[in-house]
Amino acid sequence: MPTKVHAEHILVKTNQEANSILFDLNRGANFEEIAKNRSLCPSGKNGGDLGWFGRGMMVKEF
């Protein structure tokens, strides 16, 4: 198991928004561009990049 991982994400409010983004990504849309334009997380301005972190440094969902 790695000691550190790198993560990117796109934060939205609804399942409908998430499904729409997933549809776009499956059709070849650029993850970073979608994150910049649609993510509610401040990391969106960086393409959704959360950086590197170790076990226990992020919320349980990660």
N, C-alpha and C positions, 0 to 999 in steps of 0.2 A: 504494500500500500504506500503511495507517495506521501511524503511529509508535507508537501505543499501542492496546491492546485491553482490553476488559473481559470477564472470564470468571466463570462459575459452574459448579460441578460437584458430582457425588454420587459418593463413593468407596465401593466395595463390594469384597468379596473374590472373589466368584465370578461367572461368566457367568450363572448361573441367577438370582442376585440382580439383576444388571444387566438381564436380560431381563424380569424381573418388574416392575422399576421402569419400564422402557420401555413395557411393556404398560399400566401404570397411567397414565403420562403421556399416552399416545396416547388414553386414555379420558377425559382432561380433569383428571387429578389435578394438584394444585398443586405445582410444582417445589420451591418454598421449604419447604413443609411436609414433603415427602418427604425433602429434604436434612436438615432438622432432626431427623427421626425415624429415618432409616436410614443416613445417611452416616457413614463411619468417620473422615473428615477433620475436624479441629477447625473448619474453615470451615462445617461443617454447622449449627452453632449460629447462624450468620448466614445461613441459607438457602442455603448452598453458595457464597456470594459470595467470590471470590478477589480482587476489586478490579481496578484498572487496572495494566497492566505493559507494558513495551516489549520489543522483540525481544531475545532472549537472556537475559531476566531469569527465565524459568521453565524447567522441565525440557523436554527436547526434544519430548516427546509433545504439548506445547501449541504 
